[in-house]
C-alpha cells in the first residue's frame, strides 16, 4: 500500500532549543523518500522517526544557512555507511556548490553509494519521473534560496457503476486504462478526471510572487512562519514570513492542509501561530509542526 506523508524531524529556526531540533523534513511519496533541509542533528532524528537511509531517494536543500544544511555531512555519510543500493539525487542552489562540497567531504569516509549532484540554476523543472514532476522557484532571502514543488500528473478515476453497465470487468479494467478503448467503450465513458496531488516546501523567504506560485492548489503546503505578526518588520528585514502571512498565502492558493514550521525561539506558545493563521482567514487543515510529527497528505479530491 502506498504511503504519502510528511515526517517532521525538526522545526527550529536558527538554533535548536530544548524541544525543537534544527530543520529536517521527509516527504514519503509512495516508494520514495525526499529529505528537505537537513539541519544539525538530522541523522539522529531520522533514527527516532524510524526513517532509514535506505528510504531516501532525494536530498533537497533550499539554501545554505546552517539550520537548513549542517546535517548534510552526517546524512551523506550514513547513506554510504549503510551502502544504500539505489542512486540518491541531491538538489541545492548552484551558487552554494562550495558549501555542498565542504559538507559532502567534511571528514574522511568510504564512498559506497551513488550520490548524484543536480544543482538548481534557476526557476523551472528539475526532475521528471513517472510519478511526479519536481520543480524549483527562487525565493527572497539574503542568500540564494529556492522553494520546491512536487506535482503528480492528472489521471482518471474509474467508476464501478459505469464499468459494470458497459460490461467491463476484471483484467479488462486495466486494459481500458492502458489503451483508452475496449470493444467500442472509451475510457472517458467509464471514468472521470482525477487531479494529481500537489505538495510544496517553502522555507526562508519574504513574501514574493513565487511563494504564491509554489503554494497554488497544494494538497499539502509546508511553509516557514518564523515570526508572529507583531514582528512583521523583523520578518521583512531578515527575509522571513509571519504566521499570518503564510496562512494568507495558503488561503489565497486554496491549500487543503497547511503545515507551519521554522519557529523563532523568542516565542513560547505554539498555539499563537494557529490563532494567527485562523485570524488570517485560513480555514483548511492546519498543523503547527512539532518534532517527530507525521502529517498525512490529504486524500485525493
C-alpha positions as CSV (number, residue, x, y, z in Angstrom):
1,X,0.0,0.0,0.0
2,X,1.4,3.4,-1.0
3,X,2.2,5.9,1.8
4,X,2.2,9.7,1.3
5,X,3.0,11.6,4.4
6,X,5.3,14.3,5.8
7,X,7.7,13.2,8.6
8,X,8.8,16.2,10.6
9,X,12.3,15.9,12.0
10,X,12.9,19.4,13.3
11,X,11.1,22.7,13.5
12,X,13.5,25.3,15.0
13,X,14.9,28.3,13.2
14,X,18.5,29.4,13.5
15,X,19.3,27.4,16.7
16,X,17.9,24.2,18.2
17,X,16.0,24.5,21.5
18,X,15.2,22.1,24.3
19,X,12.1,21.0,22.5
20,X,12.9,21.7,18.8
21,X,15.7,20.2,16.6
22,X,17.1,22.1,13.7
23,X,15.1,21.7,10.5
24,X,14.5,18.4,8.7
25,X,11.5,17.0,6.8
26,X,11.0,13.8,4.9
27,X,8.3,13.5,2.3
28,X,7.3,9.9,1.9
29,X,5.7,9.6,-1.5
30,X,4.8,6.0,-2.4
31,X,8.2,4.3,-2.7
32,X,10.3,7.5,-2.5
33,X,11.7,9.5,0.4
34,X,12.7,13.1,-0.2
35,X,14.7,14.7,2.6
36,X,14.3,18.5,2.8
37,X,16.7,20.9,4.6
38,X,18.7,18.5,6.9
39,X,19.9,20.7,9.7
40,X,22.2,19.7,12.5
41,X,21.0,16.5,14.3
42,X,19.1,15.2,11.4
43,X,20.8,11.8,11.4
44,X,19.6,11.1,15.0
45,X,16.1,12.5,14.2
46,X,15.8,10.0,11.3
47,X,16.5,7.2,13.7
48,X,14.0,8.5,16.2
49,X,11.4,8.8,13.5
50,X,12.0,5.3,12.1
51,X,13.3,6.6,8.7
52,X,16.2,4.6,7.4
53,X,18.9,5.8,5.0
54,X,17.6,3.2,2.5
55,X,14.3,5.1,2.4
56,X,15.9,8.3,1.0
57,X,16.0,8.9,-2.7
58,X,16.5,12.7,-2.9
59,X,18.0,15.4,-0.8
60,X,16.6,18.9,-1.4
61,X,18.3,21.9,0.2
62,X,16.5,25.3,-0.1
63,X,19.6,27.4,0.9
64,X,22.9,27.2,2.7
65,X,22.2,28.6,6.1
66,X,23.4,26.2,8.8
67,X,20.0,25.4,10.2
68,X,19.0,24.0,6.8
69,X,22.1,22.2,5.7
70,X,24.6,21.4,8.5
71,X,23.1,17.9,8.7
72,X,24.1,17.0,5.2
73,X,27.5,15.7,6.2
74,X,26.1,13.1,8.6
75,X,23.3,12.1,6.3
76,X,25.5,11.7,3.3
77,X,28.0,9.6,5.3
78,X,25.1,7.5,6.7
79,X,23.9,6.8,3.2
80,X,27.4,5.5,2.4
81,X,27.8,3.6,5.7
82,X,24.6,1.8,5.1
83,X,25.5,1.1,1.4
84,X,22.2,2.4,0.0
85,X,21.9,0.4,-3.2
86,X,20.0,3.0,-5.3
87,X,21.2,6.4,-6.5
88,X,20.3,9.4,-4.3
89,X,20.0,12.7,-6.1
90,X,20.9,16.0,-4.3
91,X,19.3,19.3,-5.4
92,X,20.6,22.6,-4.0
93,X,21.3,26.2,-5.1
94,X,24.2,26.1,-7.6
95,X,25.6,29.2,-6.1
96,X,26.3,27.2,-2.9
97,X,28.4,24.5,-4.6
98,X,31.4,25.2,-2.4
99,X,29.3,24.7,0.7
100,X,27.9,21.4,-0.6
101,X,31.4,20.2,-1.5
102,X,32.6,21.0,2.0
103,X,29.7,19.3,3.7
104,X,29.9,16.2,1.4
105,X,33.6,15.8,2.2
106,X,33.7,17.2,5.7
107,X,35.6,14.2,7.1
108,X,37.2,11.0,5.8
109,X,34.8,8.1,4.9
110,X,34.5,5.4,2.3
111,X,32.1,6.2,-0.6
112,X,30.0,3.2,-1.3
113,X,26.8,4.8,-2.6
114,X,26.0,6.8,-5.7
115,X,25.1,10.4,-4.9
116,X,24.1,12.4,-8.0
117,X,24.6,16.2,-7.7
118,X,22.0,18.2,-9.6
119,X,22.4,21.8,-8.5
120,X,19.5,24.2,-9.2
121,X,20.4,27.1,-11.5
122,X,17.1,28.8,-11.9
123,X,13.3,28.6,-11.9
124,X,11.8,25.5,-13.6
125,X,11.5,21.7,-13.7
126,X,14.4,19.9,-12.0
127,X,13.2,16.3,-12.2
128,X,10.6,14.3,-14.0
129,X,9.6,10.7,-13.0
130,X,6.7,8.5,-13.8
131,X,5.1,9.5,-10.5
132,X,5.7,13.3,-10.3
133,X,7.4,16.4,-11.6
134,X,9.7,18.3,-9.2
135,X,10.3,22.0,-9.8
136,X,12.1,24.8,-8.0
137,X,11.4,28.5,-7.8
138,X,13.7,31.2,-6.4
139,X,12.6,32.9,-3.2
140,X,13.5,36.2,-1.5
141,X,16.2,35.7,1.2
142,X,19.6,37.3,1.9
143,X,21.2,34.2,0.2
144,X,20.1,32.3,-2.8
145,X,17.0,30.2,-1.7
146,X,14.6,28.0,-3.6
147,X,11.3,26.5,-2.8
148,X,10.3,23.1,-4.2
149,X,7.0,21.9,-5.6
150,X,6.0,18.3,-6.4
151,X,3.2,17.8,-8.9
152,X,1.6,14.4,-9.7
153,X,0.2,14.0,-13.2
154,X,-3.5,14.2,-13.5
155,X,-5.2,10.9,-14.1
156,X,-8.7,9.3,-14.2
157,X,-10.8,7.7,-11.6
158,X,-12.6,4.5,-12.7
159,X,-16.3,4.5,-11.9
160,X,-17.6,1.0,-10.9
161,X,-21.2,1.6,-11.9
162,X,-20.3,2.7,-15.4
163,X,-17.9,-0.1,-15.8
164,X,-20.5,-2.7,-14.8
165,X,-23.1,-1.1,-17.1
166,X,-20.8,-1.5,-20.0
167,X,-19.6,-5.0,-19.1
168,X,-16.0,-4.1,-18.4
169,X,-14.8,-6.3,-15.6
170,X,-11.6,-8.0,-14.3
171,X,-8.5,-7.6,-16.3
172,X,-10.3,-5.6,-18.9
173,X,-10.4,-2.6,-16.5
174,X,-6.6,-2.4,-16.6
175,X,-6.7,-2.9,-20.3
176,X,-9.1,0.0,-21.0
177,X,-7.0,2.2,-18.7
178,X,-3.9,1.4,-20.7
179,X,-5.3,1.5,-24.2
180,X,-8.1,4.1,-23.8
181,X,-10.8,2.0,-25.5
182,X,-12.1,-1.6,-25.4
183,X,-14.8,-3.1,-27.6
184,X,-16.2,0.3,-28.5
185,X,-16.2,1.6,-24.9
186,X,-13.9,4.6,-24.3
187,X,-12.1,5.4,-21.1
188,X,-13.9,8.7,-20.8
189,X,-17.3,6.8,-20.7
190,X,-16.3,4.8,-17.6
191,X,-14.1,7.2,-15.6
192,X,-13.8,10.8,-14.6
193,X,-10.9,13.2,-14.3
194,X,-8.8,12.8,-11.1
195,X,-6.5,15.8,-10.3
196,X,-2.9,14.8,-9.4
197,X,-1.8,15.7,-5.8
198,X,0.4,18.6,-5.2
199,X,3.0,19.3,-2.4
200,X,5.2,22.4,-1.8
201,X,8.0,23.2,0.5
202,X,8.7,26.9,1.2
203,X,11.4,27.9,3.6
204,X,13.2,31.1,4.3
205,X,11.7,33.9,2.3
206,X,9.9,37.2,2.4
207,X,6.6,37.4,0.6
208,X,7.1,37.3,-3.1
209,X,5.4,36.1,-6.3
210,X,7.0,32.7,-6.2
211,X,5.7,31.9,-2.7
212,X,2.2,32.2,-4.2
213,X,3.2,30.2,-7.3
214,X,4.6,27.3,-5.2
215,X,1.5,27.2,-3.0
216,X,-1.1,27.3,-5.7
217,X,-3.6,24.4,-5.4
218,X,-1.5,22.4,-3.0
219,X,-2.9,19.4,-1.1
220,X,-0.1,19.9,1.5
221,X,2.0,23.0,1.9
222,X,4.9,23.1,4.3
223,X,5.9,26.8,4.9
224,X,8.0,28.7,7.3
225,X,6.4,31.0,9.8
226,X,9.4,32.2,11.7
227,X,7.7,35.2,13.3
228,X,4.3,36.2,14.6
229,X,2.5,39.1,13.0
230,X,3.6,41.6,15.7
231,X,7.1,41.2,14.4
232,X,6.3,41.7,10.7
233,X,9.1,44.3,10.4
234,X,11.7,41.8,11.6
235,X,10.4,39.2,9.2
236,X,10.8,41.6,6.3
237,X,14.3,42.7,7.5
238,X,15.7,39.2,7.8
239,X,13.8,37.6,4.8
240,X,11.1,35.6,6.6
241,X,7.4,35.2,6.9
242,X,4.9,35.6,9.7
243,X,2.2,33.1,10.6
244,X,-0.4,35.4,9.3
245,X,1.4,35.9,6.0
246,X,1.9,32.2,5.5
247,X,-1.7,31.5,6.2
248,X,-2.9,34.3,3.9
249,X,-0.9,32.7,1.1
250,X,-2.4,29.3,1.8
251,X,-6.0,30.7,1.9
252,X,-5.5,32.5,-1.4
253,X,-3.9,29.5,-3.0
254,X,-6.6,27.0,-2.0
255,X,-4.3,24.9,0.1
256,X,-6.0,21.9,1.7
257,X,-3.6,21.3,4.6
258,X,-1.1,23.9,5.9
259,X,1.9,23.0,8.0
260,X,3.6,25.9,9.8
261,X,7.1,25.4,10.9
262,X,10.6,27.0,11.4
263,X,9.7,28.9,14.6
264,X,11.8,31.6,16.3
265,X,13.0,30.7,19.8
266,X,11.6,34.0,21.0
267,X,8.0,32.5,21.2
268,X,6.9,30.2,23.9
269,X,3.3,29.3,22.9
270,X,2.9,27.4,19.7
271,X,-0.9,28.0,19.9
272,X,-0.3,31.6,18.9
273,X,0.7,30.5,15.4
274,X,-2.5,28.6,15.0
275,X,-4.6,31.6,16.2
276,X,-2.9,33.9,13.8
277,X,-3.3,31.5,10.9
278,X,-7.1,31.3,11.6
279,X,-7.3,35.1,12.1
280,X,-5.8,35.5,8.6
281,X,-8.7,33.6,7.1
282,X,-7.3,30.2,6.5
283,X,-10.0,27.5,7.1
284,X,-8.4,24.3,5.8
285,X,-6.5,21.6,7.7
286,X,-3.8,23.1,9.9
287,X,-0.7,21.7,11.7
288,X,1.6,23.7,13.9
289,X,4.6,21.4,13.4
290,X,6.2,19.6,16.3
291,X,9.4,17.4,16.1
292,X,8.7,13.8,15.1
293,X,5.1,14.6,14.0
294,X,3.7,12.8,11.0
295,X,1.3,14.6,8.7
296,X,-0.6,12.6,6.0
297,X,-1.1,14.0,2.6
298,X,-4.9,14.7,2.3
299,X,-6.9,12.1,0.5
300,X,-7.4,12.7,-3.2
301,X,-10.0,15.2,-4.2
